């Protein structure tokens, strides 16, 4: 059973079909994602307190931080599942904080999302899971969908598992299928929530390499929320470390290593 937000992101609600995939990456000029002065609180608890971040096309940003620092909230704001208290979110130059539901649903088709627990439909085969967004959001014929699904699964090393059910897959295999589904509509932006959570070190390393490979092949803007510093070092161009509602430091891993901030040093030491 999926949570309501998962149903929304996968397009399980009613939506008008769009033509077959036509380069939905958005504008090429400017950052793919730009966050400015982003605030989000829950009651008296301030979770995000003025976040500024940008991610360009072809760039991968890893967002790290302690549990409860708002990493997953940040993704929900970008995908429009929550509204910020204040601040700006621009996707390929388009301000999304004031979009109505129909406009937001259209924009979501340009963003792929990998859930922390993959969120595959238990009652659908691997092939049917990956085909789901194509069936909902394109006018592809059945043969076109089959070919597209095979292409997507081949890209993540799962082409021989079309007819398997999610219950027959390991955790790493489910992540691979989730990635294939996230790429189905050729998004310009890919959002990943803890892609290696719950995986053993070897499988985590395989998923890290797969994320890097897909990024090189598809040239997307990617934001990866993770607790795994080793993974972030593998696939991220930049790392943003959240602390007390703010971006404490942002840059390449080597820049974080040179920081004399006590929290940064402690975080790197404990996650090394």
N, C-alpha and C positions, 0 to 999 in steps of 0.2 A: 504493500500500500504506500503510495507516494503522498508527501505533504502537498497542500494546495499550491505552494509556490513552485514546486517541481512540475506539477501539472501545467501551470501557466507557462513556464519557460519552455516546456516541450510542445506547447501549442495544443494541449488537449481540449481547451475551450474552443468554442466556435470561432472560426477565422476565415476570412475570404481567401481563396487560393490565389497565389500569384503565379506569373509565368515561370517557366523553367528557369533555373539559376542563371542570373545575368550579372556577374561581377558585383556582388553586394557589399564590397569592401568600403564604400563611401568615398568621400573626397580625398584626394591624394595630398593636398596642401595642408600644412599645419598638423598638430598632434591628433592622433586617433582618439585619445581620451585626455581630457583636461579637467582637473578638479581644482576648484578655487574656494578657499574659505569655507570648507565643508564642516558643518556642525550637525551632530546627531546625539540626542540624549533620550533616556528612558526614565521618566519621572525625574528624580533628583540626580540621577547618575549620568554624568557627561561621558559619552563613549568616544565621540570624535569631536575635537575641539579646534577646528580651523585647519583642516587638511588641505594641503596644496600638493598636487602630483600631476605629472604629464607622462604619457606614453605614446611614442611615435610608432608608425607602421613599421613592421619588421623588428620591433624591439620587445624584449621580455623583461618585465619588472616583477621581481619577487617581493612580496610584502610579508615581513616577519614581525614577530612580537610575542609577548607572553600571552597565555590564554586570557580571554576576556578583554583584549585591547581593541576590539572592534574590527579585526581583519575581515571576518565574514560579513559583518555589517556593511563594510565598504563595498564588497561585491554586490550585496543586495541593493545598495543605493545606485550603483552603476547600471544594474539591470532593471531598475525601476520597481523592485518589489517593496521598497520602502522609500519614503520621501525624507530628504534632509530637513532639519529645522531651519537652516539657512545655508547659503552658499550656491555655487554653480557647478553643474555637471554638463560638460559638452562632449558629445560623441560625433567625431568628424565635423566639428564646428557647430553642431546643432544642440541648442540648450534643451535638456530633456526634463528638467524639474517641473515644467509647466505643461507637459504633453498630456493629452487625454489618453484613455485606455487604448483606443483604436490606433492612435499614432504610436504609442509605446509598443504595442504588439508588432507593428510593422518594423520598428527599429530593432526589436529583439531578434528578428530574423537575420540581422547582420551581426549578431553576437552569438558565439558558441559558448556553452556552459558545461563544464564537467563537475558533477556533484561529488561531494566528499565520499559518498558511498555508492557512486555510479548511477543509482536510481534507475536500473533497468526494469522494464515491466516483466514481472515474474511469469506471466501467462503467454508472453510472446517469445518467439525464437530470437536468436542473435540477428538473423536477417530482418525479421519483422521490427525489432527494436531500432535498428539503424534506418530502416525505411520509413519509420513513423513520421519524422518531420517532412520527408519528401512527399509522403501521401497527404499530409495535412496542408502543406504550404506551396506545393508546386502542381503544375498540370502535366507532369511527366506521365508517359504511358507506363504500363506494367513492365514491359521489356526494358525501357529506359531506367526505371527504378532499380530493377534487378542488376543491371550493368553498373549503375552508380554505387549500389550497396557493395557489390563485389570489389569495385575499385577502392572504396573507402576501407573495407576490411582488409584488403591486401596491403594497404598503406600502414596498417597497425599490426600486421602479422597474424591476422585472424581469418584469413580467407577460407581455411579448411573447416571452420566451425560454424558455418551458416545455419545449420539446422539444430544446433544445440540450444538448450534452455539455459537461462541464467544460473539455475541451481547446479548445473553441470560444470560451471566455470569456476576457476580459482579467483581470488581477489584481484590479482594482477591482470587476468584475462578480462574480468569485468571492467576494469579501468580502461583497457584497450578498446573494448566495444563502446564504452561511454565516450571515449575520445573520437572514435569513428562517427558516432551519432552527432557529436558536437560540431563536426566538420561538414556535416551533410549539406548544409545550405551555403557552403563556401563563405563563412563569416570573415569579416575584416578584423574582428576582435575576438579573442579567445580568453575566457575567464575560467580559472581552475581553482577549485576549493580543496585544499589538502590532497593533492593527487597521489601522494605516497603514504597517506595515513593507513595504518594497519597492515602494511606490507613488510615482508622480511627484507633485509638489506640487499640481497641479490635482486629481488623483484623490484625494489625501489630504484635500484640503479638502472634496470632495464626501462622502467617508466621514465626516468630522467632522460635517458638517451633518446627515447621515443619522442618526448616533448621537444627536445633539441632538434631532432630530425624533422618533425612536422613543422616546426617554426622556420627552419631553413627552406623547406619545400613550399610553404604557403605564404611566407612573408607577412604574417599577421602581427597586430599589436596584442601582446599577451600579458595578462596580469595573473600571477600565481600566488595565492595565499598558501603559505606553508609554515610548518614549525621546524622543518628539516633544513638546517643550514647547509649541510653537505649537498643536498639536492639543489638548493638555490645557487650554490657555487658552480654547479654543473651546467645549468641551463639559463641563468639570468644574466642579462647585460648590466642591470642595475639592481640594487637591493635597497628597499626602504624599511627602516626599523621603526615600528610604532611603539610609543611609550607615553602613557598618561594622556592619551587622546591626540597626540601630535606626532608628526614625523620627526623623530629625534635626529636621525641621520639618513642621508640618501646618497648613494654612489656605488661605485664598483666595490667588490669585496676587499680589494687591496686598500681602498680608502677607509673602509670600516676598520680594517686591521690597524691602521695608523692612528685611529682616533684615541685621544687620551680621556674620553668621557668614561666615567666609572661604570655606568650601566652598560654601555656598548662593550667594554672590555669584559665585563662579567658575563654578558649574554654570549659573546663569542667563545669564551672559555668553557662555559657550561654546555654549549652545543657543538663543541669541536670533537 
